[in-house]
């Protein structure tokens, strides 16, 4: 009998460490992903993202800690656990001289329980019906990426792992892939784990994101809370020069916006006082609105704060 835990989560990582010789590349990482959730792992090069993905698909063993896939222990019950996973690690690799369908048939032979109906369903899901009988050598990068997803979902996994899925794609390819991933989560209730450095794409596609640096998971946040944090305001006025003088008199820190009459100020600023000062100076307020945070804002701020923390600890 296999040892399993609750399958409330598609993926559970608990206190994962990975060490090579005397170097620790992943340190005390714990996270969980529910079915139907799209999770993005972000971090600079060398942060440990690829090592984590290689551990999730069984290519590398953790030095310590536990990984459970739909409740199955990956180390103790590898064959059972890995059946719940589909993955594209780096660039999908296919036989260019074969058609897309023939490549999927090769994959079918290697996976237990995959039927011709499963192939048809996967092809339809990634919108490749019209080109599936063409040679893969004639495919664009975006089409190869979609074929890769079709291959990864043939056996109907509960967790799909995508490593830099939008690398090299044009805007249309990115949009197509984004649509497919969102449908996989919503319509098939598949959990999707994405590692990427394209922050704008992660913001568009993910429900939750994790920030990792130097092997440590700094924190996990949901995208809605990141976007709705009103940390800044944009104000557009009739007289930018006078407004700048008022800011300087108040001792406020500000940034000039996209025009000389546009300014970005902190959400902690006393806006009532500003409105009063502008009215006394007969400066008209043309627009006053919150600036939604972007994932890039949070990412850069997190990396900066962590750098300062590292320098303090180093001293």
LINBELNOR-V96774 format. One line per field, one symbol per residue. phi: phi as a letter, one per 20 degrees, with the letter a starting at -180 (. if undefined). psi: psi as a letter, one per 20 degrees, with the letter a starting at -180 (. if undefined). burial: I if it has 9 or more other ideal C-beta (glycine too) atoms within 8 Angstrom, else O. A space follows every 50 residues. Layout:
BEGIN
phi=???
psi=???
burial=???
END
This chain:
BEGIN
phi=.feccgegdfccdclecccdlddedcclecabcegnedddddrfgnfoff ffffffenfceffaocccdlnefffecgfffffedcbcdmegdcefedfg fffffffgfedfmedffffgfffffeldgfdfeefffefffffffffffg ffdgelfecddcdlfdgneegffffffgfffffgffedlefcdddbdeff ffffdeecccdcblndefadcefffffefeebcdcdcecfffffffgfff meebcfefcfddcdcffefeffffgfffffeleeeebbbfdffdffgfff fffffffffffffff
psi=pqorapkhqhpppolpqppodjpohpolpprqpqpjqopppqrrpjhjgh ggghhhjjhqpqhrrqppolipohghmggggihipqqoobppprohiqrg ghghhghghipqjprhhhggggghhjljghjhjqqhiiqrghhhghhggg hhjgjmripppoolhjpiqrhghggghgggghhggghikpppoppqinhh gghhhqgqqqpqpkipogrpqqhghghiomiqqppprhnhghhhhgghhi kqprqpbirijpqprqiiqnhghggghhghjkppohqoqqopqrhggggh hghghhgggghghh.
burial=OOOOOOOOIIIIIIIIIIIOOOOOIIOOIIIOIIIOIIIIIIIOOOIIIO IIIIIIIOOOOIOOIIIIIIIIIIIOIIOOIIOIIIIIIOOIOIOOOIII IIIIIIIIOOIOOIOOOIIOOIIOIIOIOOIIOIIIOOIOIIIIIIIIII IIIIIOIIIIIIIIIIOOIOOOIIOIIIOIIIIIIOOIOIIIIIIIOOII IIIOIIOIIIIIIOIIIIOOIOIOOIIOOIOIIIIIIOIIOIIIOIIOOI OIOIOOIOOOIIIIIIIOIOOOOIIOIIOOIOIOIOOOOOIOIIIIIIIO OIIOOIOOOIOOOOO
END
